[in-house]
Amino acid sequence: RLKIARTEVAAKGGGVHELTVWVENTGMLPFPTAMGKRNQQPAPAVVILETAGATLLSGKARTPIKELEGRKATKLTWLVRADRTAVVTVRLESANAWGDAAEVTVGGAR
């Protein structure tokens, strides 16, 4: 099972923020299993960033996670610009490793 374990936002100045997301495999088995790697099945899990009210400056809006060992996490980072308070939705989609979503507020006064 893959899930969004943690999110962080760090202001870099000038309305630019660094968004960091950790995706964790909470199961004991790797994603995908050894046979899955060999057969290239299932398709990679995908982390999707929806930046309504913010602009994506670096990184991709759709980032694939091709493999993740059991009980491990991977870190993904993006830079976004938000002159005003905006909500960035982070969605994790996978055909067979569940899915997850988180909303992160960037910009504005804290």
N, CA, C and O atoms as a Tinker XYZ file with bonds, in Angstrom:
   440  protein
     1  N      0.837000   -1.182000    0.000000    73     2
     2  CA     0.000000    0.000000    0.000000    64     1     3
     3  C      0.876000    1.236000    0.000000    63     2     4     5
     4  O      1.750000    1.384000    0.854000    81     3
     5  N      0.646000    2.120000   -0.950000    73     3     6
     6  CA     1.359000    3.389000   -1.017000    64     5     7
     7  C      0.472000    4.486000   -0.446000    63     6     8     9
     8  O     -0.745000    4.481000   -0.635000    81     7
     9  N      1.101000    5.433000    0.260000    73     7    10
    10  CA     0.340000    6.552000    0.820000    64     9    11
    11  C      1.230000    7.781000    0.907000    63    10    12    13
    12  O      2.456000    7.673000    0.891000    81    11
    13  N      0.608000    8.946000    0.999000    73    11    14
    14  CA     1.327000   10.192000    1.239000    64    13    15
    15  C      1.576000   10.259000    2.738000    63    14    16    17
    16  O      0.647000   10.432000    3.527000    81    15
    17  N      2.833000   10.121000    3.121000    73    15    18
    18  CA     3.173000   10.050000    4.540000    64    17    19
    19  C      3.281000   11.429000    5.184000    63    18    20    21
    20  O      2.881000   11.618000    6.333000    81    19
    21  N      3.831000   12.402000    4.427000    73    19    22
    22  CA     4.065000   13.718000    5.019000    64    21    23
    23  C      4.215000   14.755000    3.914000    63    22    24    25
    24  O      4.659000   14.437000    2.811000    81    23
    25  N      3.843000   15.994000    4.214000    73    23    26
    26  CA     4.055000   17.114000    3.290000    64    25    27
    27  C      4.680000   18.260000    4.069000    63    26    28    29
    28  O      4.425000   18.429000    5.261000    81    27
    29  N      5.507000   19.050000    3.379000    73    27    30
    30  CA     6.117000   20.232000    3.985000    64    29    31
    31  C      6.142000   21.353000    2.956000    63    30    32    33
    32  O      6.278000   21.105000    1.758000    81    31
    33  N      6.011000   22.584000    3.431000    73    31    34
    34  CA     6.119000   23.764000    2.579000    64    33    35
    35  C      7.146000   24.690000    3.211000    63    34    36    37
    36  O      7.076000   24.982000    4.405000    81    35
    37  N      8.105000   25.154000    2.403000    73    35    38
    38  CA     9.116000   26.097000    2.875000    64    37    39
    39  C      9.109000   27.309000    1.956000    63    38    40    41
    40  O      9.261000   27.175000    0.742000    81    39
    41  N      8.932000   28.494000    2.535000    73    39    42
    42  CA     8.946000   29.734000    1.757000    64    41    43
    43  C     10.380000   30.037000    1.338000    63    42    44    45
    44  O     11.299000   29.987000    2.156000    81    43
    45  N     10.563000   30.351000    0.061000    73    43    46
    46  CA    11.885000   30.677000   -0.475000    64    45    47
    47  C     12.023000   32.159000   -0.800000    63    46    48    49
    48  O     13.106000   32.613000   -1.167000    81    47
    49  N     10.933000   32.917000   -0.667000    73    47    50
    50  CA    10.950000   34.348000   -0.942000    64    49    51
    51  C     10.361000   34.673000   -2.303000    63    50    52    53
    52  O     10.402000   33.848000   -3.214000    81    51
    53  N      9.817000   35.863000   -2.442000    73    51    54
    54  CA     9.247000   36.307000   -3.702000    64    53    55
    55  C      8.040000   35.498000   -4.143000    63    54    56    57
    56  O      7.781000   35.384000   -5.341000    81    55
    57  N      7.297000   34.935000   -3.198000    73    55    58
    58  CA     6.117000   34.147000   -3.538000    64    57    59
    59  C      6.427000   32.723000   -3.963000    63    58    60    61
    60  O      5.526000   31.978000   -4.345000    81    59
    61  N      7.711000   32.337000   -3.899000    73    59    62
    62  CA     8.122000   30.978000   -4.291000    64    61    63
    63  C      8.179000   30.095000   -3.045000    63    62    64    65
    64  O      8.680000   30.499000   -1.995000    81    63
    65  N      7.652000   28.883000   -3.191000    73    63    66
    66  CA     7.607000   27.931000   -2.077000    64    65    67
    67  C      8.098000   26.576000   -2.554000    63    66    68    69
    68  O      7.822000   26.154000   -3.677000    81    67
    69  N      8.833000   25.904000   -1.679000    73    67    70
    70  CA     9.284000   24.545000   -1.969000    64    69    71
    71  C      8.303000   23.579000   -1.305000    63    70    72    73
    72  O      8.109000   23.611000   -0.090000    81    71
    73  N      7.697000   22.730000   -2.113000    73    71    74
    74  CA     6.742000   21.729000   -1.623000    64    73    75
    75  C      7.433000   20.373000   -1.642000    63    74    76    77
    76  O      7.901000   19.920000   -2.687000    81    75
    77  N      7.493000   19.736000   -0.492000    73    75    78
    78  CA     8.126000   18.426000   -0.371000    64    77    79
    79  C      7.083000   17.416000    0.088000    63    78    80    81
    80  O      6.338000   17.660000    1.037000    81    79
    81  N      7.041000   16.284000   -0.596000    73    79    82
    82  CA     6.074000   15.220000   -0.294000    64    81    83
    83  C      6.834000   13.907000   -0.146000    63    82    84    85
    84  O      7.686000   13.575000   -0.970000    81    83
    85  N      6.518000   13.166000    0.909000    73    83    86
    86  CA     7.084000   11.832000    1.089000    64    85    87
    87  C      5.996000   10.815000    0.800000    63    86    88    89
    88  O      4.922000   10.853000    1.400000    81    87
    89  N      6.281000    9.899000   -0.131000    73    87    90
    90  CA     5.374000    8.802000   -0.456000    64    89    91
    91  C      5.963000    7.546000    0.169000    63    90    92    93
    92  O      7.134000    7.227000   -0.036000    81    91
    93  N      5.135000    6.835000    0.935000    73    91    94
    94  CA     5.605000    5.683000    1.693000    64    93    95
    95  C      4.897000    4.408000    1.251000    63    94    96    97
    96  O      3.697000    4.408000    0.974000    81    95
    97  N      5.656000    3.333000    1.194000    73    95    98
    98  CA     5.104000    2.001000    0.991000    64    97    99
    99  C      4.954000    1.401000    2.380000    63    98   100   101
   100  O      5.949000    1.015000    2.993000    81    99
   101  N      3.733000    1.316000    2.884000    73    99   102
   102  CA     3.496000    0.831000    4.241000    64   101   103
   103  C      3.473000   -0.688000    4.319000    63   102   104   105
   104  O      3.472000   -1.255000    5.412000    81   103
   105  N      3.455000   -1.350000    3.169000    73   103   106
   106  CA     3.429000   -2.810000    3.145000    64   105   107
   107  C      4.819000   -3.415000    3.273000    63   106   108   109
   108  O      5.822000   -2.706000    3.194000    81   107
   109  N      4.873000   -4.710000    3.469000    73   107   110
   110  CA     6.140000   -5.433000    3.580000    64   109   111
   111  C      6.737000   -5.727000    2.200000    63   110   112   113
   112  O      7.957000   -5.810000    2.059000    81   111
   113  N      5.886000   -5.886000    1.188000    73   111   114
   114  CA     6.358000   -6.233000   -0.148000    64   113   115
   115  C      6.729000   -4.978000   -0.927000    63   114   116   117
   116  O      6.115000   -3.930000   -0.732000    81   115
   117  N      7.724000   -5.067000   -1.806000    73   115   118
   118  CA     8.070000   -3.909000   -2.627000    64   117   119
   119  C      6.990000   -3.630000   -3.660000    63   118   120   121
   120  O      6.176000   -4.495000   -3.983000    81   119
   121  N      7.000000   -2.414000   -4.166000    73   119   122
   122  CA     6.099000   -2.031000   -5.257000    64   121   123
   123  C      6.942000   -1.737000   -6.475000    63   122   124   125
   124  O      7.807000   -0.867000   -6.382000    81   123
   125  N      6.768000   -2.370000   -7.575000    73   123   126
   126  CA     6.080000   -3.654000   -7.705000    64   125   127
   127  C      6.979000   -4.778000   -7.208000    63   126   128   129
   128  O      8.132000   -4.542000   -6.846000    81   127
   129  N      6.458000   -5.994000   -7.190000    73   127   130
   130  CA     7.262000   -7.147000   -6.800000    64   129   131
   131  C      8.297000   -7.430000   -7.884000    63   130   132   133
   132  O      8.260000   -6.819000   -8.952000    81   131
   133  N      9.215000   -8.350000   -7.616000    73   131   134
   134  CA    10.261000   -8.699000   -8.592000    64   133   135
   135  C      9.638000   -9.175000   -9.902000    63   134   136   137
   136  O     10.120000   -8.813000  -10.976000    81   135
   137  N      8.594000   -9.964000   -9.837000    73   135   138
   138  CA     7.937000  -10.437000  -11.058000    64   137   139
   139  C      7.254000   -9.265000  -11.769000    63   138   140   141
   140  O      7.214000   -9.222000  -12.999000    81   139
   141  N      6.729000   -8.336000  -11.011000    73   139   142
   142  CA     6.112000   -7.155000  -11.607000    64   141   143
   143  C      7.136000   -6.319000  -12.371000    63   142   144   145
   144  O      6.830000   -5.798000  -13.443000    81   143
   145  N      8.347000   -6.185000  -11.831000    73   143   146
   146  CA     9.410000   -5.467000  -12.535000    64   145   147
   147  C      9.741000   -6.177000  -13.842000    63   146   148   149
   148  O      9.908000   -5.545000  -14.885000    81   147
   149  N      9.832000   -7.490000  -13.765000    73   147   150
   150  CA    10.189000   -8.280000  -14.949000    64   149   151
   151  C      9.125000   -8.151000  -16.041000    63   150   152   153
   152  O      9.451000   -7.996000  -17.218000    81   151
   153  N      7.871000   -8.215000  -15.649000    73   151   154
   154  CA     6.750000   -8.143000  -16.598000    64   153   155
   155  C      6.317000   -6.716000  -16.898000    63   154   156   157
   156  O      5.461000   -6.493000  -17.755000    81   155
   157  N      6.899000   -5.754000  -16.201000    73   155   158
   158  CA     6.520000   -4.344000  -16.293000    64   157   159
   159  C      5.041000   -4.144000  -15.986000    63   158   160   161
   160  O      4.365000   -3.339000  -16.626000    81   159
   161  N      4.555000   -4.879000  -15.011000    73   159   162
   162  CA     3.178000   -4.771000  -14.532000    64   161   163
   163  C      3.202000   -4.733000  -13.015000    63   162   164   165
   164  O      3.966000   -5.505000  -12.436000    81   163
   165  N      2.475000   -3.948000  -12.358000    73   163   166
   166  CA     1.516000   -2.981000  -12.858000    64   165   167
   167  C      2.215000   -1.706000  -13.329000    63   166   168   169
   168  O      3.430000   -1.561000  -13.203000    81   167
   169  N      1.430000   -0.803000  -13.867000    73   167   170
   170  CA     1.949000    0.504000  -14.276000    64   169   171
   171  C      2.450000    1.248000  -13.038000    63   170   172   173
   172  O      1.990000    0.970000  -11.931000    81   171
   173  N      3.373000    2.177000  -13.203000    73   171   174
   174  CA     3.877000    2.923000  -12.049000    64   173   175
   175  C      2.760000    3.684000  -11.340000    63   174   176   177
   176  O      1.750000    4.043000  -11.945000    81   175
   177  N      2.963000    3.919000  -10.052000    73   175   178
   178  CA     2.081000    4.827000   -9.328000    64   177   179
   179  C      2.430000    6.242000   -9.805000    63   178   180   181
   180  O      3.560000    6.493000  -10.225000    81   179
   181  N      1.477000    7.154000   -9.741000    73   179   182
   182  CA     1.701000    8.512000  -10.224000    64   181   183
   183  C      1.280000    9.508000   -9.150000    63   182   184   185
   184  O      0.193000    9.411000   -8.580000    81   183
   185  N      2.168000   10.470000   -8.886000    73   183   186
   186  CA     1.839000   11.576000   -7.990000    64   185   187
   187  C      1.451000   12.756000   -8.872000    63   186   188   189
   188  O      2.228000   13.188000   -9.723000    81   187
   189  N      0.239000   13.274000   -8.660000    73   187   190
   190  CA    -0.307000   14.344000   -9.487000    64   189   191
   191  C     -0.461000   15.598000   -8.628000    63   190   192   193
   192  O     -1.059000   15.564000   -7.553000    81   191
   193  N      0.092000   16.704000   -9.128000    73   191   194
   194  CA    -0.010000   17.988000   -8.449000    64   193   195
   195  C     -1.045000   18.835000   -9.161000    63   194   196   197
   196  O     -0.929000   19.068000  -10.364000    81   195
   197  N     -2.056000   19.300000   -8.440000    73   195   198
   198  CA    -3.078000   20.198000   -8.980000    64   197   199
   199  C     -2.862000   21.551000   -8.327000    63   198   200   201
   200  O     -3.109000   21.721000   -7.133000    81   199
   201  N     -2.397000   22.515000   -9.118000    73   199   202
   202  CA    -1.934000   23.790000   -8.576000    64   201   203
   203  C     -2.875000   24.948000   -8.894000    63   202   204   205
   204  O     -2.425000   25.979000   -9.395000    81   203
   205  N     -4.146000   24.806000   -8.619000    73   203   206
   206  CA    -5.101000   25.903000   -8.850000    64   205   207
   207  C     -4.715000   27.085000   -7.954000    63   206   208   209
   208  O     -4.619000   26.939000   -6.735000    81   207
   209  N     -4.497000   28.243000   -8.556000    73   207   210
   210  CA    -4.112000   29.424000   -7.786000    64   209   211
   211  C     -2.624000   29.540000   -7.568000    63   210   212   213
   212  O     -2.173000   30.496000   -6.937000    81   211
   213  N     -1.841000   28.593000   -8.071000    73   211   214
   214  CA    -0.380000   28.611000   -7.949000    64   213   215
   215  C      0.208000   28.182000   -9.283000    63   214   216   217
   216  O     -0.471000   27.560000  -10.100000    81   215
   217  N      1.475000   28.518000   -9.498000    73   215   218
   218  CA     2.167000   28.170000  -10.736000    64   217   219
   219  C      3.296000   27.209000  -10.423000    63   218   220   221
   220  O      4.099000   27.462000   -9.525000    81   219
   221  N      3.362000   26.118000  -11.152000    73   219   222
   222  CA     4.434000   25.138000  -10.982000    64   221   223
   223  C      5.681000   25.663000  -11.675000    63   222   224   225
   224  O      5.662000   25.907000  -12.882000    81   223
   225  N      6.780000   25.843000  -10.918000    73   223   226
   226  CA     8.018000   26.377000  -11.474000    64   225   227
   227  C      9.034000   25.292000  -11.807000    63   226   228   229
   228  O      9.737000   25.386000  -12.814000    81   227
   229  N      9.114000   24.269000  -10.974000    73   227   230
   230  CA    10.031000   23.165000  -11.260000    64   229   231
   231  C      9.383000   21.854000  -10.853000    63   230   232   233
   232  O      8.553000   21.806000   -9.945000    81   231
   233  N      9.776000   20.796000  -11.541000    73   231   234
   234  CA     9.164000   19.490000  -11.328000    64   233   235
   235  C      8.031000   19.296000  -12.316000    63   234   236   237
   236  O      7.669000   20.210000  -13.057000    81   235
   237  N      7.486000   18.111000  -12.316000    73   235   238
   238  CA     6.406000   17.769000  -13.241000    64   237   239
   239  C      5.085000   17.658000  -12.490000    63   238   240   241
   240  O      5.048000   17.263000  -11.324000    81   239
   241  N      4.011000   18.012000  -13.173000    73   239   242
   242  CA     2.683000   17.910000  -12.575000    64   241   243
   243  C      2.298000   16.448000  -12.365000    63   242   244   245
   244  O      1.503000   16.135000  -11.479000    81   243
   245  N      2.862000   15.552000  -13.180000    73   243   246
   246  CA     2.626000   14.104000  -13.040000    64   245   247
   247  C      3.982000   13.418000  -12.900000    63   246   248   249
   248  O      4.757000   13.367000  -13.855000    81   247
   249  N      4.265000   12.891000  -11.707000    73   247   250
   250  CA     5.550000   12.262000  -11.425000    64   249   251
   251  C      5.339000   10.774000  -11.149000    63   250   252   253
   252  O      4.668000   10.419000  -10.179000    81   251
   253  N      5.905000    9.893000  -11.991000    73   251   254
   254  CA     5.734000    8.453000  -11.753000    64   253   255
   255  C      6.661000    7.947000  -10.648000    63   254   256   257
   256  O      7.781000    8.430000  -10.479000    81   255
   257  N      6.171000    6.975000   -9.916000    73   255   258
   258  CA     6.990000    6.236000   -8.946000    64   257   259
   259  C      7.061000    4.821000   -9.475000    63   258   260   261
   260  O      6.098000    4.061000   -9.379000    81   259
   261  N      8.207000    4.472000  -10.033000    73   259   262
   262  CA     8.343000    3.179000  -10.701000    64   261   263
   263  C      8.557000    2.037000   -9.730000    63   262   264   265
   264  O      8.092000    0.922000   -9.970000    81   263
   265  N      9.266000    2.303000   -8.621000    73   263   266
   266  CA     9.440000    1.254000   -7.624000    64   265   267
   267  C      9.707000    1.860000   -6.264000    63   266   268   269
   268  O     10.243000    2.962000   -6.141000    81   267
   269  N      9.315000    1.101000   -5.234000    73   267   270
   270  CA     9.499000    1.528000   -3.859000    64   269   271
   271  C      9.533000    0.283000   -2.983000    63   270   272   273
   272  O      8.583000   -0.499000   -2.959000    81   271
   273  N     10.631000    0.111000   -2.268000    73   271   274
   274  CA    10.785000   -1.057000   -1.402000    64   273   275
   275  C      9.753000   -1.036000   -0.271000    63   274   276   277
   276  O      9.220000    0.017000    0.079000    81   275
   277  N      9.485000   -2.202000    0.286000    73   275   278
   278  CA     8.565000   -2.311000    1.406000    64   277   279
   279  C      9.078000   -1.563000    2.622000    63   278   280   281
   280  O     10.277000   -1.573000    2.902000    81   279
   281  N      8.183000   -0.917000    3.340000    73   279   282
   282  CA     8.498000   -0.151000    4.543000    64   281   283
   283  C      9.508000    0.968000    4.303000    63   282   284   285
   284  O     10.268000    1.323000    5.205000    81   283
   285  N      9.520000    1.524000    3.095000    73   283   286
   286  CA    10.416000    2.630000    2.744000    64   285   287
   287  C      9.600000    3.797000    2.204000    63   286   288   289
   288  O      8.421000    3.652000    1.882000    81   287
   289  N     10.247000    4.956000    2.111000    73   287   290
   290  CA     9.592000    6.151000    1.578000    64   289   291
   291  C     10.511000    6.807000    0.555000    63   290   292   293
   292  O     11.727000    6.615000    0.575000    81   291
   293  N      9.912000    7.577000   -0.329000    73   291   294
   294  CA    10.668000    8.361000   -1.300000    64   293   295
   295  C     10.225000    9.809000   -1.187000    63   294   296   297
   296  O      9.068000   10.096000   -0.881000    81   295
   297  N     11.162000   10.720000   -1.440000    73   295   298
   298  CA    10.909000   12.152000   -1.293000    64   297   299
   299  C     10.800000   12.791000   -2.673000    63   298   300   301
   300  O     11.636000   12.551000   -3.544000    81   299
   301  N      9.767000   13.603000   -2.867000    73   299   302
   302  CA     9.552000   14.339000   -4.108000    64   301   303
   303  C      9.483000   15.827000   -3.772000    63   302   304   305
   304  O      8.910000   16.212000   -2.752000    81   303
   305  N     10.071000   16.666000   -4.637000    73   303   306
   306  CA    10.122000   18.103000   -4.361000    64   305   307
   307  C      9.736000   18.902000   -5.602000    63   306   308   309
   308  O     10.120000   18.556000   -6.720000    81   307
   309  N      8.974000   19.974000   -5.393000    73   307   310
   310  CA     8.573000   20.901000   -6.443000    64   309   311
   311  C      8.760000   22.332000   -5.941000    63   310   312   313
   312  O      8.776000   22.583000   -4.736000    81   311
   313  N      8.899000   23.257000   -6.876000    73   311   314
   314  CA     8.842000   24.681000   -6.554000    64   313   315
   315  C      7.565000   25.239000   -7.161000    63   314   316   317
   316  O      7.276000   25.014000   -8.337000    81   315
   317  N      6.798000   25.972000   -6.350000    73   315   318
   318  CA     5.567000   26.600000   -6.828000    64   317   319
   319  C      5.573000   28.070000   -6.448000    63   318   320   321
   320  O      6.147000   28.462000   -5.432000    81   319
   321  N      4.927000   28.877000   -7.278000    73   319   322
   322  CA     4.781000   30.304000   -6.984000    64   321   323
   323  C      3.315000   30.570000   -6.670000    63   322   324   325
   324  O      2.412000   30.184000   -7.413000    81   323
   325  N      3.113000   31.244000   -5.540000    73   323   326
   326  CA     1.762000   31.629000   -5.145000    64   325   327
   327  C      1.856000   32.984000   -4.469000    63   326   328   329
   328  O      2.358000   33.092000   -3.350000    81   327
   329  N      1.370000   34.028000   -5.151000    73   327   330
   330  CA     1.406000   35.377000   -4.588000    64   329   331
   331  C      0.373000   35.546000   -3.486000    63   330   332   333
   332  O      0.553000   36.344000   -2.567000    81   331
   333  N     -0.706000   34.790000   -3.587000    73   331   334
   334  CA    -1.758000   34.781000   -2.561000    64   333   335
   335  C     -1.891000   33.362000   -2.030000    63   334   336   337
   336  O     -1.302000   32.431000   -2.580000    81   335
   337  N     -2.640000   33.200000   -0.992000    73   335   338
   338  CA    -2.860000   31.876000   -0.436000    64   337   339
   339  C     -3.539000   30.987000   -1.476000    63   338   340   341
   340  O     -4.548000   31.364000   -2.071000    81   339
   341  N     -2.967000   29.803000   -1.681000    73   339   342
   342  CA    -3.516000   28.843000   -2.636000    64   341   343
   343  C     -3.437000   27.449000   -2.020000    63   342   344   345
   344  O     -2.594000   27.170000   -1.168000    81   343
   345  N     -4.328000   26.597000   -2.471000    73   343   346
   346  CA    -4.320000   25.204000   -2.015000    64   345   347
   347  C     -3.831000   24.335000   -3.169000    63   346   348   349
   348  O     -4.387000   24.356000   -4.267000    81   347
   349  N     -2.781000   23.573000   -2.892000    73   347   350
   350  CA    -2.243000   22.627000   -3.863000    64   349   351
   351  C     -2.708000   21.238000   -3.444000    63   350   352   353
   352  O     -2.498000   20.823000   -2.304000    81   351
   353  N     -3.337000   20.528000   -4.365000    73   351   354
   354  CA    -3.788000   19.172000   -4.092000    64   353   355
   355  C     -2.755000   18.197000   -4.633000    63   354   356   357
   356  O     -2.349000   18.278000   -5.792000    81   355
   357  N     -2.339000   17.276000   -3.775000    73   355   358
   358  CA    -1.388000   16.233000   -4.156000    64   357   359
   359  C     -2.157000   14.916000   -4.143000    63   358   360   361
   360  O     -2.670000   14.494000   -3.106000    81   359
   361  N     -2.230000   14.266000   -5.322000    73   359   362
   362  CA    -2.939000   12.982000   -5.407000    64   361   363
   363  C     -1.962000   11.890000   -5.790000    63   362   364   365
   364  O     -1.104000   12.081000   -6.652000    81   363
   365  N     -2.096000   10.753000   -5.149000    73   363   366
   366  CA    -1.313000    9.565000   -5.457000    64   365   367
   367  C     -2.270000    8.546000   -6.051000    63   366   368   369
   368  O     -3.228000    8.126000   -5.402000    81   367
   369  N     -2.003000    8.149000   -7.301000    73   367   370
   370  CA    -2.874000    7.189000   -7.981000    64   369   371
   371  C     -2.092000    5.943000   -8.354000    63   370   372   373
   372  O     -0.962000    6.021000   -8.836000    81   371
   373  N     -2.707000    4.797000   -8.123000    73   371   374
   374  CA    -2.103000    3.522000   -8.469000    64   373   375
   375  C     -3.213000    2.526000   -8.755000    63   374   376   377
   376  O     -4.251000    2.527000   -8.093000    81   375
   377  N     -2.986000    1.680000   -9.744000    73   375   378
   378  CA    -3.998000    0.694000  -10.123000    64   377   379
   379  C     -4.214000   -0.360000   -9.044000    63   378   380   381
   380  O     -5.328000   -0.855000   -8.876000    81   379
   381  N     -3.144000   -0.711000   -8.305000    73   379   382
   382  CA    -3.313000   -1.788000   -7.332000    64   381   383
   383  C     -2.601000   -1.553000   -6.005000    63   382   384   385
   384  O     -2.505000   -2.477000   -5.197000    81   383
   385  N     -2.103000   -0.357000   -5.758000    73   383   386
   386  CA    -1.437000   -0.071000   -4.483000    64   385   387
   387  C     -2.174000    1.038000   -3.735000    63   386   388   389
   388  O     -1.560000    1.885000   -3.087000    81   387
   389  N     -3.498000    1.014000   -3.839000    73   387   390
   390  CA    -4.371000    1.992000   -3.221000    64   389   391
   391  C     -4.111000    3.368000   -3.815000    63   390   392   393
   392  O     -3.651000    3.479000   -4.951000    81   391
   393  N     -4.395000    4.385000   -3.073000    73   391   394
   394  CA    -4.201000    5.763000   -3.497000    64   393   395
   395  C     -4.364000    6.659000   -2.293000    63   394   396   397
   396  O     -4.775000    6.208000   -1.223000    81   395
   397  N     -4.045000    7.916000   -2.464000    73   395   398
   398  CA    -4.125000    8.839000   -1.341000    64   397   399
   399  C     -4.194000   10.257000   -1.896000    63   398   400   401
   400  O     -3.949000   10.475000   -3.083000    81   399
   401  N     -4.523000   11.211000   -1.048000    73   399   402
   402  CA    -4.557000   12.620000   -1.444000    64   401   403
   403  C     -4.282000   13.482000   -0.226000    63   402   404   405
   404  O     -4.565000   13.099000    0.909000    81   403
   405  N     -3.726000   14.653000   -0.487000    73   403   406
   406  CA    -3.474000   15.632000    0.571000    64   405   407
   407  C     -3.623000   17.017000   -0.016000    63   406   408   409
   408  O     -3.324000   17.241000   -1.189000    81   407
   409  N     -4.088000   17.951000    0.806000    73   407   410
   410  CA    -4.175000   19.345000    0.401000    64   409   411
   411  C     -3.153000   20.132000    1.204000    63   410   412   413
   412  O     -3.055000   19.987000    2.423000    81   411
   413  N     -2.389000   20.972000    0.500000    73   411   414
   414  CA    -1.324000   21.757000    1.130000    64   413   415
   415  C     -1.578000   23.219000    0.809000    63   414   416   417
   416  O     -1.808000   23.573000   -0.348000    81   415
   417  N     -1.538000   24.069000    1.825000    73   415   418
   418  CA    -1.730000   25.503000    1.635000    64   417   419
   419  C     -0.362000   26.162000    1.438000    63   418   420   421
   420  O      0.552000   25.975000    2.241000    81   419
   421  N     -0.240000   26.935000    0.355000    73   419   422
   422  CA     0.993000   27.680000    0.075000    64   421   423
   423  C      0.650000   29.144000   -0.094000    63   422   424   425
   424  O     -0.480000   29.487000   -0.442000    81   423
   425  N      1.632000   30.018000    0.155000    73   423   426
   426  CA     1.452000   31.455000   -0.052000    64   425   427
   427  C      0.702000   32.103000    1.084000    63   426   428   429
   428  O      0.198000   31.433000    1.986000    81   427
   429  N      0.635000   33.439000    1.026000    73   427   430
   430  CA    -0.099000   34.196000    2.035000    64   429   431
   431  C      0.617000   34.226000    3.372000    63   430   432   433
   432  O      1.701000   33.662000    3.526000    81   431
   433  N      0.005000   34.882000    4.322000    73   431   434
   434  CA     0.560000   34.978000    5.676000    64   433   435
   435  C      0.308000   33.692000    6.431000    63   434   436   437
   436  O     -0.719000   33.037000    6.253000    81   435
   437  N      1.254000   33.345000    7.268000    73   435   438
   438  CA     1.123000   32.116000    8.071000    64   437   439
   439  C      1.003000   32.457000    9.535000    63   438   440
   440  O      0.885000   31.560000   10.370000    81   439
